[in-house]
Amino acid sequence: MPVALGALHILVAIFFAVHAVRNGRANYWLFVLLGFPFLGSVVYFFAEYLPEIRHSRMARQAVSAVTAYQLDVFQDAGAYPII
């Protein structure tokens, strides 16, 4: 099991390294990702990857769907008495 977890975090680091190269990120990200695979992946995810995917079309659709669902739930909540 530890070998599988080790291989998994190396694969995640390689995924983020490929992402960094394809998107023209600074070269120091390669050092961070390959030098410190687990910590580097976590830092890259929050510093570079997450802000980028927040602006994708799929993320905007998900946010609008959740917002519409929340509005429906709050409108229906007035119809039921609170005990």
Buried (B, 14 or more C-beta within 10 A) or exposed (E): EEEEEEEEBBEBBBBBBEBBEEEEBEEEBBEBBBEEBBEBBBBBBEEBBEEEEEEEEEEEEEEEEEEEEEEEEEEEEEEEEEE
